[in-house]
Amino acid sequence: MTVNRAESPLGWLRSRALIDARQFEAGERLRADYEMAALAPRVTMQWAARVDGGAAGLDPTLAQIAAKCRFDAAMAGVGRGLRDILWRVVCAGEGLPVAERALGWPQRAGRIVLTLALDRLGDHYGLR
């Protein structure tokens, strides 16, 4: 059996039709803001700044702050009881069995709660 280690847990669920396109898009938006806000711990130092000015649009620092604000608003919109599984699977990249064990939940409970969290996240983003 071949395993694609680069595939995210969210991508894995989508490829097996365990979440729908709306739920996947909502999760990917949250993950993009999480990564842009640089909320994950760094492994290495950022050695050099770009000298060409970077991409057009917001200053990199302002873009990071805006992403952090969007991430915080999305997590607040999801609500207290659903944030944990959403963060663990979408942002931290934990598989459902690992997240369920960490949260002390029974097997297969994580997918049900994750789909509820992704639905609420889709509502927050106004996805159809």
Stockholm file with secondary structure:
# STOCKHOLM 1.0

chainA/1-128         MTVNRAESPLGWLRSRALIDARQFEAGERLRADYEMAALAPRVTMQWAARVDGGAAGLDPTLAQIAAKCRFDAAMAGVGRGLRDILWRVVCAGEGLPVAERALGWPQRAGRIVLTLALDRLGDHYGLR
#=GR chainA/1-128 SS CCCCTTSCHHHHHHHTTSSCHHHHHHHHHHHHHHHHTTCSCCSSCCCCCCSSCCSSSSCHHHHHHHHHHHHHHHHHHHCHHHHHHHIIIIISCCCHHHHHHHHTCCTTHHHHHHHHHHHHHHHHHTCC
#=GC SS_cons         CCCCTTSCHHHHHHHTTSSCHHHHHHHHHHHHHHHHTTCSCCSSCCCCCCSSCCSSSSCHHHHHHHHHHHHHHHHHHHCHHHHHHHIIIIISCCCHHHHHHHHTCCTTHHHHHHHHHHHHHHHHHTCC
//
